Amino acid sequence: MLLADDDRRYAAALRLLIEEQPELTVVALAYDGHETLDLAEQLDPDAVVVDLHMPNMDGVTAIRKLREDHPHICLIALTGDESTAIHDRATEAGADDVLVKGQMLEALVERLRAARTH
């Protein structure tokens, strides 16, 4: 999977937690929306986890473009924002799921495991 979050420390910590799952591998970290699109094009990951609040291109826009270019990829939106409005925008853009950072690790691992079986 590709993991995109502008908070470098959070992204690195999340990568370590995800990779504790033997069936999951983070192929790269991206720190803004443009880098996310570039890496997705280069690496063709099975899944992309996208923070909704990133510089240069927000996560909702990145999700929309990823869905257009990679219709079968698993797209998980990740946010610290509990506002249902942004969750709805991410879903409308093509996110398969929206997870709130404070509650998300277990749900993220389960969702990514499910994506591997498709």
N, C-alpha and C positions, 0 to 999 in steps of 0.2 A: 504494500500500500504506500501511497504518497501522503505525507502528513504536512499540512499547511497551517502555520500559526505564526504571527509576527512576534510573539513573545518567545524568544529563543530558549530561555531557561525552561519554560513550560513545555515547549515542543520537545526538547531534549529529554525531559523527565517522562513525558508521555511516551516517547519512543521506547525508552527503557521498559516501561510498564507493559506496553504492547508486545515487545519482543520477548517478554517472559512467557508468552503463549507460544508453544513450539510450532504451531501451524501458521503463525502470523509473522510477517517480515515487513519492516519499513524500508522501502527502497531508497527514499530520499526525504529530506525536509525542505520545505519552501517557506519563505518568510513574507511574501506578498502575493497578490493575485496574479500578476504577470508571470512571476517565477513559477507559480503553481501550474499555469497553462503550459509554459515552456517545458517543464519537467514531465507533465502528463503526456505531452506529445512525444518527448524523447523516450520515456521509459514504459509507456503503455501499461500502467499498473491496473490491478484488478479492482482497486478501491482508492478513493481519495477522501481524506478527512479534512474539511475546510473550515477554518475559523471564519465567522461572519464579519468580524471587524478587523480588517487588514488594510495597510496603506497601499497606495497606487491603484489598486482595484479591490473593491470590497468583495467579501465572500459570496454574496448573493449573485453578483455579476459573474464571478468566476464559476460558480455552480451552473449558471445558465449557459455559459460558453462550453463548459465541460460536457454538459448534457447534450448540447448540439453536436459536438465533435466526437463524443464517445457515448452513444446512446445506451450501451449495455453496462457501463461502469457503475459500481456501487458508489454513491455519493452521500457522505454523512456530513451534515452541517454541525459545527461545534461552536458554542457561544457561552459567554458568561452572562448574556442578556436574557432575562426571563420573560421579556416582552413577547406576547403571543403574536404581535404584528410582524416582527422580524422572523419569527418561526414560520409564519404563514408565507411570507415572501420567499423564504428559502425553499419551502415545499413547492410553491408555485414555479420557482425557477428550475426545479428538477431534483431537489434533494430527496433521497430515499428515506431519510430520517433526520431529525433535529435533536441534538443532545445538549443539555445544559452542563457546562464544565463541572460544576460542583457535584453533580449526580451521575456522571456519565461513564466512568471507566468500565463498570460491569456491563452496562448496556452497550457500550461501544464494542467491547470484545465479543459479546454475543451476536451483535449485528454483523460484524466482520466475519465471524465464523459462518454465519448463515450465508453470507455473500460468496464464500469460498465453495459452497456446495452447489451453487447455481451454474 
